[in-house]
Amino acid sequence: MDGRLRRMWRRGRWWVLGLVLVLVVPPLFGALALRVGYAGDLRDDARTRGRDAYWIGHAWVDGRKKDADLRVLADRLRGTGVKDLYVHAGPLEHDGTLPATRHPRARWLTDGIHRVLPGIRVQAWLGDVLANDGPVGLRLSDPASRAAVTASARQVLDAGFDGVHFDLEPLQSGDPHYLTLLDDLGRLTRARKAPLSVAAHQIDPLPGAHSALRVFSDQGKWWSQEYFGEVARRVDQIAVMSYDTWMPLESLYGGYVAQQTSLALEVTPESTDLLMGLPFFHEDDLGHHEDAETVAAGVRGVRLGLGRTDPTRERFGVALYVDFAEHPEDWTAYRASWSRP
């Protein structure tokens, strides 16, 4: 090998080494940090405050569920910390409207829950795909669409729901039109003395992560911590979708949930219920590994984050996603790890 080729080979070797350091070392340190974050003792008082929530499917308002199903649901929830049901009553149309035919049995459900489970609130879960820069979906930048969403919220409250829960995705960090919509919705729900609740994206695990991800995808995986706080200040309840995390191991998933819990607690006002989502569903794909994203690991992460960051906080809980995909062992893990002895 002549001198010129040797120098080129050396430069190439260092370039490859640099690429390895950039691509491999930070994830390794990140994984180590999450694993360390999953270790430690749990506080005995880091358990349910009786403010948990449960996402349940459209079958509860379209006629498929019957009185016998309602009795089974009541038996399942008694003795748990569940206070709110998020009942899928949508989806919204892309213009923000909601056909009344989407929830014909709403009054049957709300009256039935209030009868068999006094104190449980039944919230209408409304959502849609956001267009962002694409051709299809709800456009939050359109004032008429935002007004229609607010009218849809009024419609479900008139139908008997106790509150309204929104899940609009993918929602980019910093979107000002979403904040405007929440301001409009808040004026309605406060006047009706009804809770306003939202499902929220995860918080940047590293500063600026949402900006870096946007180079490759517009799916809005993460929000900045500052934007999360802006949203949390405008609602009565915010539920973090702390699943679909890409984590391959239980210890990494639990450490990630502990981190997310701490980040969310730091910016959620005391007047807002903060709920951390738990995966009551079972899939195996790039974003979600069911052997890693377990209820037990999620609860341990929640308890660690709560105990380290704000152990006396009362307006805190977990949110269980979702009834039509759950397994019995999910409830077993929830009761064993999160319910009070």
C-alpha positions as CSV (number, residue, x, y, z in Angstrom):
1,M,0.0,0.0,0.0
2,D,1.5,3.3,-1.0
3,G,1.6,6.4,1.2
4,R,-1.4,8.0,-0.4
5,L,-3.6,4.9,0.0
6,R,-2.4,4.4,3.5
7,R,-3.4,8.0,4.5
8,M,-6.8,7.5,2.8
9,W,-7.3,4.2,4.7
10,R,-6.4,5.9,8.0
11,R,-8.8,8.8,7.3
12,G,-11.6,6.3,6.4
13,R,-10.9,4.3,9.5
14,W,-11.3,7.3,11.7
15,W,-14.4,8.4,9.8
16,V,-16.0,5.0,10.5
17,L,-14.9,5.1,14.1
18,G,-16.5,8.5,14.4
19,L,-19.7,7.3,12.9
20,V,-19.8,4.4,15.3
21,L,-19.3,6.8,18.2
22,V,-22.1,9.0,17.0
23,L,-24.6,6.3,16.2
24,V,-23.8,3.6,18.8
25,V,-22.4,5.2,21.9
26,P,-25.2,7.7,22.8
27,P,-27.9,4.9,22.6
28,L,-25.8,2.7,24.8
29,F,-25.4,5.4,27.4
30,G,-29.1,6.1,27.0
31,A,-30.0,2.5,27.6
32,L,-27.7,2.4,30.6
33,A,-29.4,5.5,32.1
34,L,-32.8,3.9,31.6
35,R,-31.7,0.7,33.2
36,V,-30.3,2.6,36.2
37,G,-33.6,4.5,36.3
38,Y,-35.5,1.3,36.7
39,A,-33.6,0.3,39.8
40,G,-34.3,1.5,43.3
41,D,-36.9,1.0,46.1
42,L,-40.6,1.8,45.6
43,R,-42.4,4.0,48.1
44,D,-45.3,2.3,49.8
45,D,-47.5,5.4,49.3
46,A,-46.7,5.6,45.5
47,R,-50.0,3.9,44.6
48,T,-53.4,4.8,43.2
49,R,-55.0,8.0,44.4
50,G,-58.4,6.9,43.0
51,R,-58.0,9.1,39.9
52,D,-57.2,6.4,37.3
53,A,-58.9,6.2,33.8
54,Y,-59.8,3.4,31.4
55,W,-60.2,3.7,27.6
56,I,-63.1,1.6,26.3
57,G,-64.2,1.0,22.8
58,H,-67.0,2.0,20.5
59,A,-69.1,-1.1,21.1
60,W,-70.3,0.6,24.3
61,V,-72.2,3.3,22.4
62,D,-73.2,1.7,19.1
63,G,-75.5,-1.1,20.4
64,R,-73.2,-4.1,20.6
65,K,-72.9,-4.0,24.4
66,K,-75.9,-5.1,26.5
67,D,-76.9,-4.9,30.2
68,A,-75.0,-8.1,31.0
69,D,-71.8,-6.5,29.6
70,L,-72.4,-3.5,31.9
71,R,-72.6,-5.7,34.9
72,V,-69.4,-7.4,34.0
73,L,-67.7,-4.0,33.6
74,A,-69.0,-2.9,37.0
75,D,-67.6,-6.0,38.6
76,R,-64.2,-5.4,36.9
77,L,-63.9,-1.8,38.1
78,R,-65.1,-2.2,41.7
79,G,-62.3,-1.9,44.2
80,T,-59.9,-0.3,41.6
81,G,-58.8,3.3,41.4
82,V,-60.7,4.0,38.1
83,K,-62.6,7.2,38.3
84,D,-63.0,8.1,34.5
85,L,-64.1,6.1,31.5
86,Y,-63.0,7.4,28.1
87,V,-65.6,5.9,25.8
88,H,-64.9,6.0,22.0
89,A,-67.8,8.1,20.7
90,G,-66.2,9.3,17.4
91,P,-64.3,9.5,15.3
92,L,-64.8,13.1,14.2
93,E,-65.2,13.9,10.5
94,H,-62.3,15.7,8.9
95,D,-64.2,18.9,9.1
96,G,-64.6,18.6,12.9
97,T,-68.3,17.5,12.9
98,L,-69.6,14.4,14.6
99,P,-72.7,12.6,13.2
100,A,-75.1,11.7,16.1
101,T,-75.3,8.2,14.6
102,R,-71.8,7.5,15.9
103,H,-73.1,7.2,19.5
104,P,-76.8,6.1,19.5
105,R,-76.6,4.3,22.9
106,A,-74.7,7.1,24.8
107,R,-77.6,7.7,27.2
108,W,-78.0,4.0,27.9
109,L,-74.3,3.8,28.9
110,T,-74.1,7.0,31.0
111,D,-77.3,6.2,32.9
112,G,-76.2,2.6,33.4
113,I,-72.7,3.5,34.7
114,H,-74.2,6.2,37.0
115,R,-76.6,3.6,38.4
116,V,-74.2,0.6,38.9
117,L,-71.0,2.6,39.6
118,P,-71.9,5.9,41.3
119,G,-69.0,8.4,41.2
120,I,-67.5,7.1,37.9
121,R,-67.4,9.8,35.2
122,V,-68.2,8.8,31.6
123,Q,-66.2,11.0,29.1
124,A,-66.7,10.9,25.3
125,W,-63.5,10.0,23.6
126,L,-63.2,11.9,20.3
127,G,-60.4,11.9,17.9
128,D,-59.2,12.2,14.3
129,V,-56.2,12.0,12.1
130,L,-54.6,15.5,11.7
131,A,-53.8,16.6,8.2
132,N,-50.7,18.6,9.2
133,D,-49.1,19.2,5.8
134,G,-50.9,16.3,4.1
135,P,-54.0,16.1,2.0
136,V,-56.3,14.2,4.3
137,G,-57.4,14.8,7.9
138,L,-58.6,17.4,10.3
139,R,-56.9,20.9,9.9
140,L,-56.5,22.7,13.2
141,S,-55.3,25.8,11.3
142,D,-58.9,26.2,9.9
143,P,-61.0,28.3,12.3
144,A,-64.2,26.7,10.9
145,S,-62.9,23.2,11.7
146,R,-62.0,24.2,15.3
147,A,-65.4,25.7,15.8
148,A,-67.0,22.4,14.5
149,V,-64.8,20.5,17.0
150,T,-66.1,22.7,19.8
151,A,-69.7,22.1,18.6
152,S,-69.0,18.4,18.6
153,A,-67.9,18.6,22.3
154,R,-71.2,20.4,23.1
155,Q,-73.1,17.7,21.3
156,V,-71.7,14.8,23.4
157,L,-72.2,16.8,26.6
158,D,-75.9,17.3,25.5
159,A,-76.0,13.5,24.9
160,G,-75.3,12.8,28.5
161,F,-71.5,12.4,28.8
162,D,-69.9,13.9,31.9
163,G,-66.9,15.2,30.0
164,V,-64.9,15.1,26.8
165,H,-61.6,13.5,26.0
166,F,-59.6,14.3,22.9
167,D,-57.0,12.3,21.1
168,L,-55.8,14.1,17.9
169,E,-52.8,12.6,16.2
170,P,-50.1,13.1,15.0
171,L,-49.8,16.4,16.8
172,Q,-46.6,18.3,16.3
173,S,-44.9,19.9,19.3
174,G,-45.5,23.6,19.4
175,D,-48.7,23.6,17.3
176,P,-50.4,26.9,18.3
177,H,-53.7,26.0,16.7
178,Y,-54.1,23.1,19.2
179,L,-53.7,25.5,22.1
180,T,-56.3,27.8,20.6
181,L,-58.7,24.9,20.3
182,L,-58.1,23.9,23.9
183,D,-58.8,27.5,25.0
184,D,-62.1,27.4,23.1
185,L,-63.0,23.9,24.5
186,G,-62.1,25.1,28.0
187,R,-64.6,27.9,27.9
188,L,-67.3,25.4,27.0
189,T,-66.5,22.7,29.5
190,R,-66.0,25.2,32.4
191,A,-69.4,26.7,31.7
192,R,-70.9,23.1,31.7
193,K,-68.8,22.1,34.8
194,A,-67.5,19.2,32.8
195,P,-63.9,17.9,32.7
196,L,-61.8,18.5,29.6
197,S,-59.2,15.8,29.0
198,V,-56.6,15.0,26.4
199,A,-54.3,12.2,25.4
200,A,-50.8,13.5,25.1
201,H,-47.6,12.5,23.2
202,Q,-44.5,11.6,25.1
203,I,-42.0,14.2,26.2
204,D,-38.6,14.6,24.6
205,P,-36.4,12.0,26.4
206,L,-33.4,14.2,25.3
207,P,-33.7,18.0,24.7
208,G,-34.7,18.7,21.1
209,A,-35.6,15.1,20.3
210,H,-38.8,16.1,18.6
211,S,-36.9,18.4,16.2
212,A,-34.4,15.7,15.3
213,L,-37.2,13.2,14.7
214,R,-39.1,15.6,12.5
215,V,-36.3,15.3,9.9
216,F,-37.3,11.7,9.3
217,S,-41.0,11.6,10.2
218,D,-44.0,13.9,10.8
219,Q,-45.6,11.5,13.3
220,G,-45.2,13.8,16.3
221,K,-43.7,11.1,18.6
222,W,-42.5,13.6,21.2
223,W,-43.4,17.0,22.5
224,S,-41.0,19.4,24.1
225,Q,-41.4,19.6,27.9
226,E,-42.4,23.2,27.6
227,Y,-45.2,22.5,25.1
228,F,-46.5,19.6,27.2
229,G,-46.8,22.1,30.1
230,E,-48.7,24.6,27.9
231,V,-51.2,21.9,27.0
232,A,-51.4,20.7,30.6
233,R,-52.3,24.2,31.9
234,R,-55.3,24.3,29.5
235,V,-57.0,21.1,30.6
236,D,-58.4,19.3,33.6
237,Q,-56.8,16.0,32.8
238,I,-53.8,15.0,30.6
239,A,-53.1,11.3,29.9
240,V,-49.6,10.5,28.5
241,M,-49.6,7.8,25.9
242,S,-46.6,6.2,27.5
243,Y,-46.5,3.1,25.3
244,D,-45.3,2.3,21.7
245,T,-41.9,3.4,23.0
246,W,-39.7,1.2,20.8
247,M,-38.1,-0.2,23.9
248,P,-36.9,-3.9,23.5
249,L,-36.6,-4.9,27.2
250,E,-38.9,-4.6,30.3
251,S,-36.1,-2.8,32.2
252,L,-35.6,-0.2,29.5
253,Y,-39.4,0.3,29.1
254,G,-39.9,0.7,32.9
255,G,-36.9,3.1,33.1
256,Y,-38.4,5.1,30.2
257,V,-41.8,5.4,31.9
258,A,-40.1,6.5,35.1
259,Q,-38.3,9.2,33.1
260,Q,-41.5,10.3,31.4
261,T,-43.4,10.4,34.7
262,S,-40.8,12.7,36.2
263,L,-40.7,15.0,33.1
264,A,-44.5,15.3,33.1
265,L,-44.7,15.9,36.8
266,E,-42.3,18.8,36.5
267,V,-44.5,20.8,34.3
268,T,-48.1,19.7,35.0
269,P,-49.8,22.1,37.4
270,E,-51.2,20.8,40.6
271,S,-54.7,21.7,39.4
272,T,-54.5,19.2,36.5
273,D,-54.8,15.4,36.8
274,L,-51.7,13.8,35.3
275,L,-52.3,10.2,34.2
276,M,-49.6,7.9,32.8
277,G,-50.8,5.4,30.1
278,L,-50.4,1.7,30.7
279,P,-50.5,-0.8,27.8
280,F,-53.5,-3.1,28.2
281,F,-52.9,-4.4,24.6
282,H,-50.6,-6.9,23.0
283,E,-48.8,-6.4,19.8
284,D,-45.3,-7.0,18.4
285,D,-44.0,-4.5,15.9
286,L,-41.2,-1.9,15.7
287,G,-42.8,0.5,18.1
288,H,-44.3,-2.0,20.6
289,H,-42.9,-5.2,22.0
290,E,-45.4,-6.9,24.3
291,D,-42.7,-8.7,26.2
292,A,-41.1,-5.4,27.1
293,E,-44.1,-3.0,27.4
294,T,-45.8,-4.9,30.3
295,V,-48.2,-3.5,32.8
296,A,-45.9,-4.6,35.6
297,A,-42.9,-2.7,34.2
298,G,-45.1,0.3,33.4
299,V,-46.5,0.5,36.9
300,R,-43.0,0.1,38.5
301,G,-41.8,3.0,36.3
302,V,-44.7,5.2,37.3
303,R,-44.2,4.5,41.0
304,L,-40.5,5.2,40.7
305,G,-41.0,8.5,38.8
306,L,-43.8,9.6,41.2
307,G,-41.8,8.7,44.3
308,R,-38.7,10.5,43.1
309,T,-40.3,13.7,41.8
310,D,-43.6,14.5,43.6
311,P,-44.5,11.8,46.1
312,T,-47.3,13.7,47.8
313,R,-49.1,14.7,44.6
314,E,-52.8,13.8,44.8
315,R,-54.0,14.6,41.3
316,F,-52.2,11.7,39.7
317,G,-53.0,8.3,38.3
318,V,-52.7,5.8,35.4
319,A,-54.8,5.3,32.3
320,L,-55.5,1.8,31.0
321,Y,-55.5,1.3,27.2
322,V,-57.7,-0.4,26.0
323,D,-60.6,-2.8,27.0
324,F,-61.0,-4.6,23.6
325,A,-57.3,-5.7,23.5
326,E,-56.7,-6.5,27.2
327,H,-55.7,-9.8,28.8
328,P,-56.8,-10.9,32.3
329,E,-53.2,-10.7,33.4
330,D,-53.1,-7.0,32.7
331,W,-55.7,-6.4,35.4
332,T,-53.9,-8.8,37.7
333,A,-50.7,-6.8,37.4
334,Y,-52.5,-3.5,37.8
335,R,-54.2,-4.6,41.0
336,A,-51.1,-6.2,42.5
337,S,-48.7,-3.3,41.7
338,W,-50.9,-0.2,41.8
339,S,-53.9,-0.8,44.0
340,R,-53.4,-0.1,47.7
341,P,-53.0,-3.2,49.9
